[in-house]
Amino acid sequence: MRLGLAAVLVAALAVQGWAAVITVNPNAGSYRPVQDGMLAATAGDTVVLWPGVYDSVHTFNTDLGLRTAICRMTPGVTLRGMNRKDCVIDHTDAEFGVLCQNASGIAVRNLTIRGGVARDAGRLDDGDGRNLVAGIMCLENTSPTVENVSITESATGIVVRGGCAPVVRRTLIARGSHHGIYVYENGSSPVVIDRVTIVGSFDAGVYVYDGNATITSSCITHNGKPGIYTYESLPSVAYCNLYLNGRLIAEPENYGGGIADQTGLNGNLSSEPFYCDYTGGAGYDYHVCFLSPNVGAGQGGVDVGAYGGACSACVSAVTPTTWGAIKAMYR
């Protein structure tokens, strides 16, 4: 029995020993572009980003045709930043920050993705996912885990289509020029959106177009179109805070399309979250004040949104703004 257990432990350690940590540094070392680290990685490995800005553009063949991205995920590999704030993938010159395509068992954690906002400002054709610029693009039956990621000023934060069902947790999507998360004909398995903050998108916070999603404990506020908008879809929404959405439409609404107002149902609320720095005077901080209605109001008593309480002043920074001023932010 002892020999059998020892053999199992040795085998487990041997398998574990094959996993490698590949370090990418934009200023030094063998791997500088993120894609170089991805090409060197195999299933089970982790590509770790040193602090810095990663903006090398590469072209990939997808089911949408040729598309540009900063990196394409390798099957079975985790992409992780050393510091969420300071490890930055900038896709200003690429359509996607991170391309998740035909790759199982992948994860993106603890980093920031930004850029792309000027290339996708206020598109009219919401139903055509091929035209979207995205911080993270999920294609061809790929369902990554996305955790502790900040996606800012990145057109659409995350696009999901083609049999994909990612899990998105503790993630911030802010100030994009299109939707926060766009779910487009993704199949029967739902996208899991949990403890996510989506704030300041030009269009909808979450748009589910003939797809499936489960949205829990998320804070979706101050978006130009409805916080959650659906077409031929009925996502599950529970313990979420949707507030002051639809600021660019004649009759502002938090829920639109085929989904009825969920406020007061299944733990959902509509209250000012009191962000610590909504206006950006101190660099934007989407933590909330300690007495925010988000604190402890999520499923199972977790905080609603990507961040909990971190400041004492529960003062609304939102002032009336004209449509023209809001639109000008994205031009």
C-alpha positions in Angstrom: 0.0 0.0 0.0 2.8 2.4 0.9 4.6 1.6 -2.3 1.5 2.2 -4.3 0.9 5.6 -2.6 4.6 6.5 -3.2 4.3 5.7 -6.9 1.2 7.9 -7.2 3.0 10.8 -5.4 6.1 10.4 -7.6 3.9 10.4 -10.7 2.1 13.5 -9.6 5.3 15.3 -8.9 6.7 14.3 -12.2 3.7 15.6 -14.0 3.7 18.8 -12.0 7.4 19.2 -12.6 6.8 19.6 -16.4 4.9 22.8 -15.8 7.0 25.9 -16.5 6.9 29.5 -15.6 7.8 31.7 -18.6 8.7 35.2 -17.7 8.0 38.1 -20.2 9.6 41.5 -19.7 9.1 44.3 -22.2 12.5 45.7 -21.5 14.8 42.8 -21.0 15.2 39.0 -21.2 14.6 36.3 -23.8 10.9 37.1 -24.2 9.7 40.6 -24.6 6.4 40.5 -26.6 3.7 38.6 -24.8 3.3 36.4 -28.0 6.9 35.2 -27.7 6.2 33.8 -24.3 3.0 32.2 -25.6 4.8 30.5 -28.4 7.3 29.1 -25.9 4.6 27.8 -23.6 2.8 24.4 -23.6 -0.2 23.1 -21.7 0.2 23.5 -17.9 2.7 26.4 -18.2 2.2 30.0 -16.9 3.3 33.0 -18.8 4.1 35.7 -16.2 4.2 39.4 -17.2 6.7 41.8 -15.5 5.4 45.3 -15.0 5.5 47.3 -18.2 3.5 48.0 -21.3 3.1 45.3 -24.0 1.9 46.5 -27.4 3.6 44.4 -30.1 1.0 43.6 -32.7 0.6 40.2 -34.4 -1.8 38.9 -37.1 -3.8 35.7 -36.7 -6.1 33.7 -38.8 -9.6 33.3 -37.2 -13.0 32.2 -38.3 -13.7 35.9 -38.8 -10.7 36.2 -41.2 -7.3 37.8 -40.4 -7.4 39.7 -37.1 -4.7 41.6 -35.2 -4.0 41.1 -31.4 -1.2 41.5 -28.9 -1.3 37.8 -28.1 -3.2 34.6 -28.8 -3.6 32.2 -25.9 -1.9 28.8 -26.1 -4.1 25.8 -25.1 -3.8 25.0 -21.4 -1.7 28.1 -20.6 -2.3 30.8 -17.9 -1.4 34.4 -18.6 -0.8 36.2 -15.4 0.6 39.7 -14.5 2.8 40.3 -11.5 0.8 43.4 -10.7 -2.7 44.0 -11.9 -2.2 47.8 -12.2 1.2 47.9 -13.7 1.2 44.9 -16.2 -0.5 46.5 -19.2 -1.5 45.0 -22.5 -2.1 48.0 -24.8 -4.0 47.1 -28.0 -4.4 50.7 -29.3 -3.0 49.4 -32.7 -4.6 46.0 -32.6 -8.2 44.8 -32.8 -7.9 42.6 -29.8 -5.8 42.7 -26.7 -5.9 39.0 -25.9 -7.3 36.5 -28.5 -8.8 33.3 -27.0 -9.4 31.0 -30.0 -9.8 27.2 -30.1 -7.9 26.7 -26.9 -9.2 24.9 -23.8 -8.0 25.2 -20.2 -6.8 28.8 -20.4 -6.9 31.6 -17.9 -6.1 35.4 -17.9 -5.4 36.8 -14.5 -4.1 39.9 -12.6 -3.4 42.4 -15.4 -4.7 45.4 -17.2 -5.9 45.6 -20.9 -6.4 49.0 -22.4 -6.7 50.7 -25.8 -8.8 50.3 -28.9 -11.3 52.9 -27.9 -10.8 55.3 -30.8 -11.1 52.5 -33.3 -14.6 51.4 -32.3 -16.4 54.6 -31.1 -20.2 54.2 -31.1 -20.7 51.6 -33.8 -24.3 51.4 -35.1 -24.4 47.7 -36.0 -24.6 46.0 -32.6 -25.5 42.7 -34.2 -22.3 42.2 -36.1 -19.6 40.9 -33.8 -17.1 40.8 -36.6 -16.7 44.5 -36.5 -16.0 44.7 -32.8 -12.7 45.8 -31.3 -12.2 44.0 -27.9 -9.9 43.8 -24.9 -10.5 40.0 -24.8 -12.0 38.1 -27.8 -13.4 34.6 -27.3 -13.9 32.5 -30.5 -14.2 28.9 -31.6 -15.4 27.0 -28.5 -12.9 28.7 -26.1 -14.0 29.4 -22.6 -11.2 31.1 -20.6 -11.3 32.0 -16.9 -10.8 35.7 -16.6 -10.1 36.9 -13.0 -8.8 40.0 -11.4 -8.4 41.8 -14.8 -9.0 45.5 -15.5 -10.1 46.4 -19.1 -10.2 50.1 -19.6 -10.9 52.3 -22.6 -10.9 49.2 -24.8 -14.0 49.6 -27.1 -15.9 46.4 -26.1 -14.3 44.9 -23.0 -15.0 41.2 -23.7 -16.7 39.7 -26.8 -18.0 36.1 -26.6 -19.3 34.1 -29.6 -19.0 30.8 -31.3 -19.7 28.2 -28.6 -17.7 30.1 -25.9 -18.7 30.3 -22.3 -16.0 32.1 -20.3 -16.1 32.6 -16.5 -15.5 36.3 -15.7 -14.9 37.1 -12.0 -13.7 40.1 -10.0 -13.0 42.1 -13.2 -13.4 45.8 -14.0 -14.6 47.0 -17.4 -14.6 50.8 -17.6 -15.0 53.7 -20.0 -15.2 51.7 -23.2 -16.6 53.1 -26.5 -18.9 50.1 -27.2 -20.4 47.5 -24.9 -18.9 46.2 -21.6 -19.5 42.5 -22.4 -21.0 41.4 -25.7 -22.4 37.9 -25.9 -23.3 36.9 -29.4 -24.9 33.6 -30.4 -22.5 31.7 -28.0 -24.5 28.5 -27.7 -26.2 26.7 -24.8 -23.6 27.1 -22.1 -23.9 30.4 -20.2 -21.2 33.0 -19.8 -20.6 33.4 -16.1 -20.3 37.1 -15.0 -19.7 37.3 -11.3 -18.5 40.2 -9.1 -17.8 42.3 -12.2 -18.0 46.1 -12.3 -19.0 47.6 -15.7 -19.0 51.4 -15.7 -19.0 54.1 -18.3 -19.5 52.2 -21.5 -20.7 54.2 -24.5 -23.3 51.5 -25.2 -24.8 48.7 -23.1 -23.1 47.3 -20.0 -23.9 43.7 -21.0 -25.5 42.9 -24.4 -26.7 39.3 -24.8 -27.7 38.8 -28.5 -29.3 35.4 -28.9 -27.0 33.9 -26.4 -26.7 32.7 -22.7 -25.4 34.4 -19.6 -25.6 34.2 -15.8 -25.0 37.6 -14.1 -24.5 37.6 -10.4 -23.2 40.1 -7.8 -22.2 42.6 -10.4 -22.3 46.4 -10.5 -23.3 47.8 -13.8 -23.7 51.6 -13.8 -23.4 54.9 -15.7 -23.4 53.2 -19.2 -24.8 55.1 -22.2 -27.4 52.4 -23.1 -29.2 50.0 -20.8 -27.1 48.2 -18.2 -28.3 44.8 -19.5 -29.8 44.6 -23.0 -31.0 41.4 -24.6 -32.2 40.2 -28.0 -33.9 36.8 -28.1 -32.2 36.0 -24.8 -33.1 35.9 -21.1 -30.0 35.8 -18.9 -30.2 35.0 -15.2 -29.6 38.1 -13.1 -29.3 38.0 -9.3 -27.8 40.2 -6.6 -26.7 42.9 -9.0 -26.8 46.7 -8.8 -27.8 48.5 -12.0 -27.9 52.2 -11.6 -28.1 55.3 -13.9 -27.8 53.4 -17.2 -29.2 54.5 -20.5 -27.9 58.0 -20.3 -27.7 58.4 -24.1 -31.3 57.4 -24.8 -34.5 59.3 -24.6 -35.9 57.2 -21.8 -33.0 56.0 -19.6 -33.4 52.4 -18.4 -31.3 49.8 -16.6 -32.8 46.9 -18.5 -33.8 46.9 -22.1 -34.7 44.8 -25.1 -36.3 41.4 -24.1 -35.5 41.6 -20.4 -37.9 43.2 -17.9 -36.8 45.4 -15.0 -35.2 43.1 -12.4 -34.9 45.7 -9.6 -36.3 44.2 -6.4 -36.2 40.7 -7.7 -33.7 38.0 -6.8 -31.6 40.4 -4.7 -31.2 43.0 -7.5 -31.1 46.7 -6.6 -30.7 50.1 -8.2 -28.7 52.4 -6.0 -25.8 54.8 -6.2 -22.7 52.7 -5.5 -20.5 55.7 -4.4 -17.3 54.9 -6.2 -14.2 56.3 -4.5 -13.1 58.2 -7.7 -15.7 58.1 -10.5 -14.5 61.3 -12.2 -10.9 60.3 -12.5 -9.5 63.2 -10.4 -7.3 60.7 -8.6 -6.8 58.3 -11.6 -10.2 56.5 -11.3 -10.9 54.2 -8.4 -13.9 51.9 -8.6 -13.7 50.7 -5.1 -16.8 51.9 -3.2 -17.2 53.7 0.1 -17.5 51.6 3.2 -21.2 52.3 3.6 -22.0 51.6 -0.1 -25.1 49.5 -0.7 -22.8 47.2 -2.7 -21.0 46.1 0.5 -22.2 42.6 1.5 -25.2 42.7 -0.8 -24.0 40.1 -3.2 -24.9 36.4 -3.4 -23.9 34.7 -0.2 -22.9 38.0 1.4 -20.0 39.0 -0.9 -19.6 42.5 -2.1 -21.3 43.5 -5.3 -18.9 44.4 -8.1 -15.2 43.9 -8.6 -14.1 45.9 -5.6 -15.3 46.3 -2.0 -15.2 49.3 0.4 -12.1 51.4 0.5 -13.0 55.0 1.3 -15.2 56.8 3.8 -16.9 59.5 1.9 -20.2 58.3 0.4 -20.7 61.3 -1.8 -22.1 61.1 -5.4 -19.7 62.5 -7.9 -22.2 62.3 -10.7 -23.5 65.7 -12.0 -26.0 66.2 -14.8 -24.3 66.0 -18.2 -25.6 66.8 -21.7 -25.7 64.1 -24.4 -23.2 66.0 -26.4 -20.7 66.1 -23.6 -21.0 62.3 -23.0 -20.6 61.5 -26.7 -17.6 63.8 -26.9 -15.8 61.6 -24.4 -15.6 58.8 -27.0 -14.6 60.8 -30.1 
